[in-house]
Amino acid sequence: MQDAVKEILEILENNSRLKPEEIAVMLNLDAGKVRETIAALEENKTILKYMTLVNWEKVGEEKVSALIEVRITPQRDVGFDGVAERIYRYPEVRSVRLMSGAYDLAVFIEGRTMREVSHFVATRLATIEGVISTTTHFVLKTYKQDGVIVEDGEENRRLKVTP
């Protein structure tokens, strides 16, 4: 059954709109068993959230995204986790990841304007005890997100066929 669980998770990760009955047909399993498995995965926090990827530019919504490299001093007994927890609790923060290399945390945030993002970094993020330095990179354009090509110009490259 462990293989079936992994297959269910892979299918849902790719398309969370599929119903248990559809997944059951795809995997040749009982629909009730698939429903139970999904419920158990939600209960034990293996499935954390179902998401929709939206291209906000298509509806005229302006959002500013930024990657902030954060260097921190690890805290006694909790290492990087204590500072990371303080950071990920802010609603502007979309993602926090512990990294190897030149900086410790990669913090992805979203705001309405560059000024709003800059203000967050200067007044909230940089002032946290243990934060040594920050480097902010603003996202200028997103080509692909979560495995999905955001704006595929494929239709623009095709030649028009006229009679």
N, C-alpha and C positions, 0 to 999 in steps of 0.2 A: 504493500500500500504506500510505502514511502516514495516509490517512483511515481505513483499516481498523484501524490501530494505535490511533488516537484512539478509535474506536468500541469496540474491545476494552477499552481502559482505562476508558472511561465505564461500560460494562456491569459490569466487575469492581469498580469503585468503588462502584457501587450494590448489587451482590450478588456477593460474592466466593465464594459457594458454587456458582455455576454451573460446570459442567464445560465443557472446551473443545468437546466435541461439541455441547452446547446453544448455546454462543456461535456456533459455526460455522453452525448452522441459523438462528439469529437474523439473522446477517449474510450468509447465503448464501455461505459460504466453506468451504474444505476444512478438516476437523477437524485434520489433521496440521499444516497451516500455522498454524492458531490455536495449537496446542500449542507449536510452535517459536517463534512470536512471543511467547507468554507466558514461555517459558523464557528467551528473549533479554532481555525486559524485566526479569525477575528478576535475571539475570546482570549487567546494566548498572546495576542499582539504580534503575530507573525505578519498578518495583514494589518497595516497601520492606518491606511487611508486609501480611498478611491479618488483619483484625480482626473481632472480634465485639463488638457493643455490648450490654452487660448492664445491666439495671435491678437493681442489687444490693439495693435495698430490698425487692424481691419475695421474696428469700430470707433476709431478716432481717439482712443484712450492713450494718453502719453504717460509712460512710466519710465523711470530711470533705474537701471540696475547697476550694481557695482560689486566688484570683488575686492575685499579688503584683506591684505596680507597682514597678519598680526603676529608680532614676536612677543612672547610672554615669558615670565619667570615661573617655573613650576612651583606649586605650593606644597609644603610639607604634608605628607600622608595622602594627598589627593592628586598630586602631579598637575597635569593640565586640565583635568576634569572640572575643578572648581571654577576656574576662569571661564572655561567653555560654557558651563552651565549659566553663569551670570550673563554671558553674551547671548546665548540662544533663547533666553526668556524675553528679549525685546521683540515686539510685534513686527518691527521692520526687518528683522533677520529672517531670511528664507532658509538658510542652510549654514551649518558650521561643521567643518571637517578638520581633524588633526592631520597634519601633513609632515612629510619628511622633507629635508632640504633647508633652504635659506630662512624660512619662516615656519611658525608652529601651527597657526590656525588659518584656514581659508574661510572667510566670512562673506556670504553672499547676501546682499540686502537689496531692498526695493524701496523707492520713494517716488514722490510726484515730480520733484525737481532735483537738479544737481545741488542746489543750495540746501535743500532738505537733507539729502544724503550727507553732504559735507558737514552740516550742523550735527547730525547724529554721530558721525565719526569724531568730531572735535569735542563735543560735550558729553557724550555718553560712553562711547567705546574707548577712546584714548585715556579717559580719566579713571578707568577701572584699575584697582590696585593689582599689580602684577603685569600690566600691559607695558611693555618696553617701547614698542614703536608700531606704527601702522603705515601701510602704503595702500592707497586707494587707486583702483583701476576702474574707470567707467566703461560700461558696455556700450559700444557705438552701434553695433548691429548684431543680431542673432541669426545665424544661418541654419543651425541645427540645435534642437533642444530635446533632451531625453530620447534620443534616437529618431526624432521626427524632423524632417527638413521643413523649416518654417515657411520659406517662400521659394518654391521650386519654379524656376523660370522655364521649365521644360516646354510648356505650351507656347511660349514666346519663340522658341527655337525651331519650331516646326514650320515648314513651308506651307503656304496656303495653296490648296488645290482648287482651281476654278475650271469650270467646263469650257 
